[in-house]
Amino acid sequence: MAGKGASAESFDLSLSRDELVALNNSLAYVCHAIALPEFSTVIGVERADALKLLRRLGARLSDPTAR
């Protein structure tokens, strides 16, 4: 996932379960509870890309072996 003008670089990141839950919950809040007409400008990615990442985080939380 790359924001506007960003490259499609990939980064490895190690998070504890609590950190992953915090990231998941924050992203869920941003995606579902905040109405931003300029979502991509404020957040840095399109809403659809943020939702895609949210689904990936949720899958990882549901199944720790998921990739």
N, CA, C and O atoms as a Tinker XYZ file with bonds, in Angstrom:
   268  protein
     1  N      0.854000   -1.166000    0.000000    73     2
     2  CA     0.000000    0.000000    0.000000    64     1     3
     3  C      0.893000    1.219000    0.000000    63     2     4     5
     4  O      1.798000    1.319000    0.829000    81     3
     5  N      0.668000    2.121000   -0.882000    73     3     6
     6  CA     1.469000    3.336000   -0.971000    64     5     7
     7  C      0.533000    4.534000   -1.059000    63     6     8     9
     8  O     -0.474000    4.495000   -1.766000    81     7
     9  N      0.868000    5.581000   -0.348000    73     7    10
    10  CA     0.081000    6.805000   -0.412000    64     9    11
    11  C      0.392000    7.559000   -1.691000    63    10    12    13
    12  O      1.259000    7.153000   -2.464000    81    11
    13  N     -0.316000    8.654000   -1.913000    73    11    14
    14  CA    -0.089000    9.469000   -3.100000    64    13    15
    15  C      1.350000    9.955000   -3.107000    63    14    16    17
    16  O      1.823000   10.523000   -2.122000    81    15
    17  N      2.036000    9.737000   -4.196000    73    15    18
    18  CA     3.401000   10.207000   -4.330000    64    17    19
    19  C      4.421000    9.349000   -3.613000    63    18    20    21
    20  O      5.619000    9.619000   -3.700000    81    19
    21  N      3.984000    8.338000   -2.916000    73    19    22
    22  CA     4.909000    7.476000   -2.175000    64    21    23
    23  C      5.271000    6.272000   -3.024000    63    22    24    25
    24  O      4.528000    5.876000   -3.922000    81    23
    25  N      6.413000    5.704000   -2.729000    73    23    26
    26  CA     6.803000    4.492000   -3.443000    64    25    27
    27  C      6.129000    3.297000   -2.787000    63    26    28    29
    28  O      5.588000    3.408000   -1.687000    81    27
    29  N      6.162000    2.177000   -3.450000    73    27    30
    30  CA     5.538000    0.962000   -2.929000    64    29    31
    31  C      6.551000    0.144000   -2.137000    63    30    32    33
    32  O      6.591000   -1.081000   -2.255000    81    31
    33  N      7.364000    0.813000   -1.335000    73    31    34
    34  CA     8.345000    0.114000   -0.520000    64    33    35
    35  C      7.646000   -0.773000    0.490000    63    34    36    37
    36  O      6.501000   -0.532000    0.873000    81    35
    37  N      8.356000   -1.798000    0.909000    73    35    38
    38  CA     7.836000   -2.715000    1.901000    64    37    39
    39  C      8.756000   -2.672000    3.113000    63    38    40    41
    40  O      9.976000   -2.589000    2.974000    81    39
    41  N      8.166000   -2.730000    4.298000    73    39    42
    42  CA     8.937000   -2.684000    5.534000    64    41    43
    43  C      8.521000   -3.834000    6.431000    63    42    44    45
    44  O      7.338000   -4.158000    6.527000    81    43
    45  N      9.486000   -4.446000    7.084000    73    43    46
    46  CA     9.194000   -5.453000    8.099000    64    45    47
    47  C      9.097000   -4.730000    9.436000    63    46    48    49
    48  O      9.898000   -3.847000    9.742000    81    47
    49  N      8.117000   -5.114000   10.210000    73    47    50
    50  CA     7.875000   -4.468000   11.489000    64    49    51
    51  C      7.430000   -5.522000   12.480000    63    50    52    53
    52  O      6.541000   -6.320000   12.183000    81    51
    53  N      8.026000   -5.533000   13.632000    73    51    54
    54  CA     7.657000   -6.487000   14.672000    64    53    55
    55  C      6.858000   -5.754000   15.743000    63    54    56    57
    56  O      7.319000   -4.766000   16.313000    81    55
    57  N      5.647000   -6.258000   16.006000    73    55    58
    58  CA     4.767000   -5.640000   16.998000    64    57    59
    59  C      4.299000   -6.684000   17.993000    63    58    60    61
    60  O      4.105000   -7.849000   17.646000    81    59
    61  N      4.121000   -6.255000   19.232000    73    59    62
    62  CA     3.489000   -7.139000   20.207000    64    61    63
    63  C      1.999000   -7.213000   19.876000    63    62    64    65
    64  O      1.489000   -6.391000   19.114000    81    63
    65  N      1.312000   -8.183000   20.438000    73    63    66
    66  CA    -0.134000   -8.292000   20.214000    64    65    67
    67  C     -0.851000   -7.029000   20.677000    63    66    68    69
    68  O     -1.757000   -6.549000   19.995000    81    67
    69  N     -0.459000   -6.487000   21.822000    73    67    70
    70  CA    -1.093000   -5.267000   22.327000    64    69    71
    71  C     -0.874000   -4.093000   21.371000    63    70    72    73
    72  O     -1.779000   -3.283000   21.165000    81    71
    73  N      0.312000   -3.999000   20.792000    73    71    74
    74  CA     0.594000   -2.931000   19.836000    64    73    75
    75  C     -0.243000   -3.107000   18.571000    63    74    76    77
    76  O     -0.747000   -2.135000   18.007000    81    75
    77  N     -0.385000   -4.360000   18.131000    73    75    78
    78  CA    -1.190000   -4.636000   16.949000    64    77    79
    79  C     -2.660000   -4.310000   17.204000    63    78    80    81
    80  O     -3.340000   -3.775000   16.327000    81    79
    81  N     -3.144000   -4.625000   18.383000    73    79    82
    82  CA    -4.527000   -4.290000   18.751000    64    81    83
    83  C     -4.708000   -2.771000   18.739000    63    82    84    85
    84  O     -5.712000   -2.277000   18.227000    81    83
    85  N     -3.758000   -2.031000   19.290000    73    83    86
    86  CA    -3.844000   -0.567000   19.317000    64    85    87
    87  C     -3.859000   -0.004000   17.896000    63    86    88    89
    88  O     -4.640000    0.898000   17.591000    81    87
    89  N     -3.003000   -0.533000   17.036000    73    87    90
    90  CA    -2.955000   -0.087000   15.647000    64    89    91
    91  C     -4.266000   -0.421000   14.934000    63    90    92    93
    92  O     -4.818000    0.419000   14.223000    81    91
    93  N     -4.757000   -1.632000   15.119000    73    91    94
    94  CA    -6.016000   -2.059000   14.516000    64    93    95
    95  C     -7.169000   -1.166000   14.979000    63    94    96    97
    96  O     -7.959000   -0.695000   14.160000    81    95
    97  N     -7.264000   -0.938000   16.272000    73    95    98
    98  CA    -8.362000   -0.137000   16.809000    64    97    99
    99  C     -8.290000    1.312000   16.338000    63    98   100   101
   100  O     -9.317000    1.926000   16.048000    81    99
   101  N     -7.095000    1.850000   16.263000    73    99   102
   102  CA    -6.923000    3.227000   15.781000    64   101   103
   103  C     -7.330000    3.350000   14.323000    63   102   104   105
   104  O     -8.015000    4.298000   13.938000    81   103
   105  N     -6.908000    2.393000   13.519000    73   103   106
   106  CA    -7.256000    2.416000   12.108000    64   105   107
   107  C     -8.756000    2.219000   11.914000    63   106   108   109
   108  O     -9.359000    2.858000   11.052000    81   107
   109  N     -9.358000    1.340000   12.707000    73   107   110
   110  CA   -10.809000    1.133000   12.629000    64   109   111
   111  C    -11.545000    2.430000   12.964000    63   110   112   113
   112  O    -12.529000    2.770000   12.307000    81   111
   113  N    -11.084000    3.140000   13.962000    73   111   114
   114  CA   -11.706000    4.407000   14.342000    64   113   115
   115  C    -11.596000    5.417000   13.214000    63   114   116   117
   116  O    -12.576000    6.071000   12.857000    81   115
   117  N    -10.413000    5.540000   12.661000    73   115   118
   118  CA   -10.202000    6.487000   11.570000    64   117   119
   119  C    -11.090000    6.138000   10.369000    63   118   120   121
   120  O    -11.681000    7.022000    9.750000    81   119
   121  N    -11.175000    4.863000   10.053000    73   119   122
   122  CA   -11.936000    4.432000    8.872000    64   121   123
   123  C    -13.450000    4.519000    9.053000    63   122   124   125
   124  O    -14.171000    4.797000    8.095000    81   123
   125  N    -13.935000    4.283000   10.267000    73   123   126
   126  CA   -15.377000    4.153000   10.461000    64   125   127
   127  C    -16.028000    5.252000   11.293000    63   126   128   129
   128  O    -17.225000    5.496000   11.138000    81   127
   129  N    -15.298000    5.911000   12.154000    73   127   130
   130  CA   -15.931000    6.851000   13.076000    64   129   131
   131  C    -15.690000    8.315000   12.724000    63   130   132   133
   132  O    -16.355000    9.203000   13.258000    81   131
   133  N    -14.754000    8.562000   11.839000    73   131   134
   134  CA   -14.437000    9.941000   11.484000    64   133   135
   135  C    -14.855000   10.181000   10.038000    63   134   136   137
   136  O    -14.394000    9.500000    9.122000    81   135
   137  N    -15.725000   11.147000    9.853000    73   135   138
   138  CA   -16.153000   11.512000    8.504000    64   137   139
   139  C    -15.221000   12.608000    7.988000    63   138   140   141
   140  O    -15.320000   13.765000    8.395000    81   139
   141  N    -14.332000   12.233000    7.105000    73   139   142
   142  CA   -13.393000   13.191000    6.537000    64   141   143
   143  C    -13.625000   13.311000    5.044000    63   142   144   145
   144  O    -13.388000   12.355000    4.306000    81   143
   145  N    -14.083000   14.465000    4.585000    73   143   146
   146  CA   -14.252000   14.626000    3.150000    64   145   147
   147  C    -12.914000   14.541000    2.408000    63   146   148   149
   148  O    -12.874000   14.138000    1.245000    81   147
   149  N    -11.853000   14.907000    3.059000    73   147   150
   150  CA   -10.508000   14.877000    2.476000    64   149   151
   151  C     -9.693000   13.749000    3.102000    63   150   152   153
   152  O     -8.537000   13.952000    3.474000    81   151
   153  N    -10.287000   12.566000    3.219000    73   151   154
   154  CA    -9.660000   11.436000    3.907000    64   153   155
   155  C     -8.230000   11.212000    3.432000    63   154   156   157
   156  O     -7.311000   11.151000    4.249000    81   155
   157  N     -8.031000   11.090000    2.134000    73   155   158
   158  CA    -6.703000   10.762000    1.621000    64   157   159
   159  C     -5.697000   11.879000    1.882000    63   158   160   161
   160  O     -4.510000   11.607000    2.063000    81   159
   161  N     -6.146000   13.113000    1.903000    73   159   162
   162  CA    -5.238000   14.227000    2.189000    64   161   163
   163  C     -4.819000   14.217000    3.652000    63   162   164   165
   164  O     -3.648000   14.427000    3.970000    81   163
   165  N     -5.769000   13.975000    4.535000    73   163   166
   166  CA    -5.489000   14.001000    5.974000    64   165   167
   167  C     -4.745000   12.744000    6.433000    63   166   168   169
   168  O     -3.793000   12.839000    7.206000    81   167
   169  N     -5.170000   11.577000    5.965000    73   167   170
   170  CA    -4.617000   10.304000    6.425000    64   169   171
   171  C     -3.400000    9.883000    5.605000    63   170   172   173
   172  O     -2.491000    9.243000    6.133000    81   171
   173  N     -3.376000   10.232000    4.335000    73   171   174
   174  CA    -2.223000    9.913000    3.500000    64   173   175
   175  C     -2.414000    8.743000    2.558000    63   174   176   177
   176  O     -1.541000    8.456000    1.739000    81   175
   177  N     -3.544000    8.065000    2.664000    73   175   178
   178  CA    -3.901000    6.971000    1.750000    64   177   179
   179  C     -5.396000    7.069000    1.473000    63   178   180   181
   180  O     -6.141000    7.714000    2.212000    81   179
   181  N     -5.815000    6.422000    0.404000    73   179   182
   182  CA    -7.251000    6.374000    0.106000    64   181   183
   183  C     -7.956000    5.521000    1.164000    63   182   184   185
   184  O     -7.366000    4.598000    1.724000    81   183
   185  N     -9.224000    5.843000    1.428000    73   183   186
   186  CA    -9.998000    5.090000    2.420000    64   185   187
   187  C    -10.014000    3.594000    2.077000    63   186   188   189
   188  O     -9.895000    2.758000    2.973000    81   187
   189  N    -10.157000    3.252000    0.805000    73   187   190
   190  CA   -10.192000    1.841000    0.392000    64   189   191
   191  C     -8.889000    1.129000    0.770000    63   190   192   193
   192  O     -8.919000   -0.031000    1.183000    81   191
   193  N     -7.760000    1.805000    0.635000    73   191   194
   194  CA    -6.478000    1.201000    1.009000    64   193   195
   195  C     -6.374000    1.036000    2.524000    63   194   196   197
   196  O     -5.836000    0.039000    3.005000    81   195
   197  N     -6.885000    2.004000    3.271000    73   195   198
   198  CA    -6.876000    1.904000    4.730000    64   197   199
   199  C     -7.762000    0.746000    5.186000    63   198   200   201
   200  O     -7.406000    0.017000    6.112000    81   199
   201  N     -8.906000    0.576000    4.542000    73   199   202
   202  CA    -9.800000   -0.536000    4.884000    64   201   203
   203  C     -9.161000   -1.880000    4.537000    63   202   204   205
   204  O     -9.338000   -2.860000    5.262000    81   203
   205  N     -8.430000   -1.925000    3.445000    73   203   206
   206  CA    -7.721000   -3.148000    3.067000    64   205   207
   207  C     -6.687000   -3.514000    4.131000    63   206   208   209
   208  O     -6.570000   -4.678000    4.517000    81   207
   209  N     -5.948000   -2.530000    4.596000    73   207   210
   210  CA    -4.972000   -2.763000    5.666000    64   209   211
   211  C     -5.684000   -3.192000    6.944000    63   210   212   213
   212  O     -5.208000   -4.084000    7.645000    81   211
   213  N     -6.807000   -2.576000    7.252000    73   211   214
   214  CA    -7.574000   -2.938000    8.441000    64   213   215
   215  C     -8.002000   -4.406000    8.384000    63   214   216   217
   216  O     -7.937000   -5.112000    9.390000    81   215
   217  N     -8.435000   -4.861000    7.221000    73   215   218
   218  CA    -8.807000   -6.277000    7.067000    64   217   219
   219  C     -7.594000   -7.186000    7.291000    63   218   220   221
   220  O     -7.714000   -8.237000    7.921000    81   219
   221  N     -6.438000   -6.789000    6.782000    73   219   222
   222  CA    -5.220000   -7.583000    6.968000    64   221   223
   223  C     -4.828000   -7.644000    8.447000    63   222   224   225
   224  O     -4.430000   -8.698000    8.942000    81   223
   225  N     -4.940000   -6.520000    9.145000    73   223   226
   226  CA    -4.627000   -6.502000   10.577000    64   225   227
   227  C     -5.609000   -7.386000   11.343000    63   226   228   229
   228  O     -5.212000   -8.146000   12.226000    81   227
   229  N     -6.891000   -7.281000   11.000000    73   227   230
   230  CA    -7.900000   -8.098000   11.659000    64   229   231
   231  C     -7.665000   -9.583000   11.440000    63   230   232   233
   232  O     -7.842000  -10.387000   12.356000    81   231
   233  N     -7.267000   -9.947000   10.226000    73   231   234
   234  CA    -6.976000  -11.354000    9.925000    64   233   235
   235  C     -5.793000  -11.833000   10.747000    63   234   236   237
   236  O     -5.787000  -12.962000   11.239000    81   235
   237  N     -4.812000  -10.995000   10.893000    73   235   238
   238  CA    -3.624000  -11.359000   11.673000    64   237   239
   239  C     -3.989000  -11.536000   13.148000    63   238   240   241
   240  O     -3.477000  -12.440000   13.808000    81   239
   241  N     -4.857000  -10.693000   13.659000    73   239   242
   242  CA    -5.287000  -10.818000   15.055000    64   241   243
   243  C     -6.132000  -12.065000   15.264000    63   242   244   245
   244  O     -6.056000  -12.699000   16.316000    81   243
   245  N     -6.933000  -12.419000   14.270000    73   243   246
   246  CA    -7.794000  -13.606000   14.365000    64   245   247
   247  C     -7.006000  -14.898000   14.233000    63   246   248   249
   248  O     -7.334000  -15.906000   14.858000    81   247
   249  N     -5.969000  -14.857000   13.416000    73   247   250
   250  CA    -5.159000  -16.048000   13.149000    64   249   251
   251  C     -3.682000  -15.649000   13.142000    63   250   252   253
   252  O     -3.175000  -15.167000   12.128000    81   251
   253  N     -2.996000  -15.846000   14.260000    73   251   254
   254  CA    -1.596000  -15.419000   14.342000    64   253   255
   255  C     -0.678000  -16.032000   13.291000    63   254   256   257
   256  O      0.426000  -15.532000   13.079000    81   255
   257  N     -1.110000  -17.102000   12.628000    73   255   258
   258  CA    -0.269000  -17.706000   11.590000    64   257   259
   259  C     -0.553000  -17.094000   10.227000    63   258   260   261
   260  O      0.142000  -17.397000    9.257000    81   259
   261  N     -1.575000  -16.227000   10.138000    73   259   262
   262  CA    -1.933000  -15.607000    8.854000    64   261   263
   263  C     -0.835000  -14.657000    8.408000    63   262   264   265
   264  O     -0.141000  -14.055000    9.228000    81   263
   265  N     -0.690000  -14.534000    7.114000    73   263   266
   266  CA     0.308000  -13.628000    6.546000    64   265   267
   267  C     -0.371000  -12.538000    5.787000    63   266   268
   268  O      0.296000  -11.667000    5.229000    81   267
